[in-house]
Amino acid sequence: MREFCAVELIGGRESLREKGIEPGASGVLIAPVAGTESWIAVFFNPACVGDYAVTVVEERELKLLGRLPDEAVTEWKAIAERPEFFGHTAFIKLKFKEYDRVELVRDRPEYAREGVTRGMRGCV
């Protein structure tokens, strides 16, 4: 395995599950951890576009999917240099999931402009 390869999580320690990272999660290797068979990797939240978690995983817990294209590697290098990048260590806990039925409980002017009022029901 090398930096900036796409991977899938096949193992699942309890510490990863607590962060919301389940087996089958897709990710990218960012950097090796010196002197170990571990990697710093970023995993993507399938339930929330744009959400991610950076964590350390052992190489034996990963399935290699392939190397990223050069354009993507350049983009990931720039992203990994951002100071806040490594601060995201767990997925956002969502109150709702896809296709949940919801009801609006509070009026707001921006909702009213769109014709949406308290008591209306919908689907996420």
C-alpha positions in Angstrom: 0.0 0.0 0.0 1.1 3.5 -0.7 0.0 7.1 0.1 -3.1 8.3 -1.6 -4.5 4.8 -2.5 -8.2 4.2 -2.2 -9.1 1.6 0.4 -12.1 -0.2 2.0 -12.3 -1.0 5.7 -12.7 -4.7 6.1 -11.9 -5.0 9.8 -13.9 -3.2 12.4 -12.5 -2.4 15.9 -14.9 -1.0 18.5 -12.9 2.2 18.6 -13.7 2.8 14.9 -17.4 1.9 15.3 -17.6 4.5 18.1 -16.5 7.1 15.5 -19.2 5.9 13.1 -16.7 4.1 10.8 -18.2 0.7 9.9 -16.7 -2.1 7.8 -17.2 -1.4 4.2 -16.4 2.3 4.6 -14.4 3.9 1.7 -11.3 5.9 2.4 -8.0 7.2 1.3 -4.6 6.6 2.8 -2.9 9.9 3.8 0.4 8.8 5.4 2.1 5.8 7.0 2.7 5.8 10.8 6.4 5.5 11.2 7.7 2.1 12.6 4.3 0.4 12.4 2.0 -1.3 9.9 -0.6 1.4 10.4 -1.8 4.3 8.3 -3.4 7.7 8.8 -6.5 7.4 6.6 -9.6 9.5 5.9 -13.0 7.7 5.6 -16.1 9.2 4.1 -19.5 9.2 5.7 -22.0 7.5 3.4 -24.9 9.2 5.2 -23.7 12.8 4.9 -22.0 14.1 1.8 -18.9 16.1 2.7 -18.4 14.6 6.2 -15.3 12.6 6.9 -13.2 11.2 9.7 -9.4 10.9 10.0 -8.1 8.0 12.0 -5.3 5.5 12.3 -5.9 2.0 11.0 -3.8 -1.1 10.7 -2.9 -2.3 7.3 -4.5 -5.7 7.9 -7.9 -4.0 8.4 -7.8 -2.5 4.9 -8.6 -3.8 1.4 -6.6 -2.0 -1.4 -8.9 -0.6 -4.1 -6.2 1.1 -6.2 -4.2 4.3 -6.6 -6.0 7.6 -7.1 -5.5 9.5 -10.3 -2.7 12.2 -10.3 -5.2 15.1 -10.2 -6.9 13.6 -7.1 -3.5 13.0 -5.4 -2.7 16.7 -5.9 -6.0 17.7 -4.5 -5.7 15.4 -1.5 -2.2 16.7 -0.7 -3.6 20.3 -0.6 -6.5 19.2 1.6 -4.3 17.3 4.0 -2.2 20.4 4.6 -5.1 22.4 6.0 -4.8 22.8 9.8 -8.4 21.8 10.5 -8.2 18.6 8.4 -6.9 16.3 11.2 -9.4 17.6 13.7 -12.3 15.6 12.1 -11.9 12.3 14.0 -15.5 11.1 13.9 -18.5 11.3 11.7 -21.2 13.8 12.4 -24.0 12.1 14.4 -27.2 12.7 12.4 -30.6 13.2 14.0 -32.4 12.1 10.8 -31.6 9.6 8.1 -32.7 9.4 4.5 -36.4 9.0 3.9 -37.3 9.8 7.6 -40.7 11.5 7.8 -40.4 14.9 9.5 -42.7 17.8 10.6 -41.7 21.4 10.8 -42.2 22.6 14.3 -41.0 26.3 14.0 -41.7 29.0 11.6 -38.9 31.1 10.1 -39.1 34.0 7.6 -36.9 32.2 5.1 -39.2 29.2 5.2 -42.3 31.4 4.8 -40.8 32.9 1.6 -40.8 29.4 0.1 -44.4 28.8 1.3 -43.4 26.3 4.1 -45.1 26.8 7.5 -45.2 25.1 10.8 -47.0 21.8 10.9 -46.1 20.8 7.3 -44.8 17.3 6.9 -42.2 16.0 4.5 -39.5 13.5 3.9 -35.7 13.9 4.3 
